[in-house]
């Protein structure tokens, strides 16, 4: 693949994933749980897929689908802890998007 197209393709996936209002809201919820000065906060522990679903009054399968799209775009990562799956933001992709938006 042409190296100049790979970053563009990645950014297109990010923008497409965030173009859905529900996914954008889920992403915001996950992002707000991280304190930029302290890293992951105790609020992050509230970001299990089932707890996200409850906050949006969506089915677990619907939230799982949205999170799958966010993961595919490289926006979030998920970690299984026991019976639950917890989500957090992939900070690297935010740096790339921010750099793109300011022209770096």
N, C-alpha and C positions, 0 to 999 in steps of 0.2 A: 504494500500500500504506500502511496505517496506520503512522505512525512509531513508535507504541508497540509494535507487533507485530514490527517488523524486528529489534530487538535480541534479543527472545525467540526468534525463529526462528533467528537466528545461533547463539545459545547452545544451542538444541536440537540443531543440526547438530554442534556441538562435542562435546556430551555423547554423542550417538549414535555419532560416530566413535570416541570414546575408550571406548565401552561394549564394544567387541570386545577381548578379552584380547590377541590378537596385535597389533592396531593400537596398543593402549596400550603394549605392550612395544617396538614399533618406535619410537613417539613418544619413549619414555624413552631409548632408545639414541641417537636423534638429539639430544635435549635435553642429555644428559650430555656431548656433544662440544663444548658451548659454555661457555667460561669467562665467567661474568657480569662479572668485573672487566676482562678483556682482550678481550672480544668473541669472535670465532671463533678457536678454537685449531687447532693442527696436527692434532689428533685429528679435527676436522671433515672433513679430507680423506679419512678412512676411511669417510665416510658416503655412498659411492656406492651406488646401488641394488643392484648386484651384490654388494658387500661386506656390505650389510645382509642380503641373502638368504643368504649363506654363514653368517652368525652365527646365523641362525634355522633353518638347514637347510630353507629353503623355496625353491620354484621362483621364478625371476625374475618370472614372470607373476603369481604370488600376491603377492609383495612389491610389485610395480607396482600391483596392484589396491588394496592396503591404503594405499599412499602416495597414490594418486588420491583415495581417500576422505578422507585427512588433509588433502590440498590443498583438496578441495572444502569442507571445514569451516573452511578458513583457518588451519589449525594449522601447516602446513609450506609452505615454498617450495622449488622445485627449480631448479637451474641446470645447464645443459649445459656441460661443459668437455671439448672434444674428443669422444671416443667415450662418455664417461661422463656420468651425471647425478648431481649431488650434492644432498643435502637439508639444510636447516637450518630452525630453528624461526622461525615468524612471531611475534615477541614481542608485538605489539599485541593479538593475540587472548588471550594469557595475561593481559595487564593487564585486559582486559574481564572475563574469567572470574574472576580474583582479586577484582576490584571487586564483581562480582555475589555472590560467595560471602561477602564480608564486609559486604554490604549497602550498597555505595556506588552 
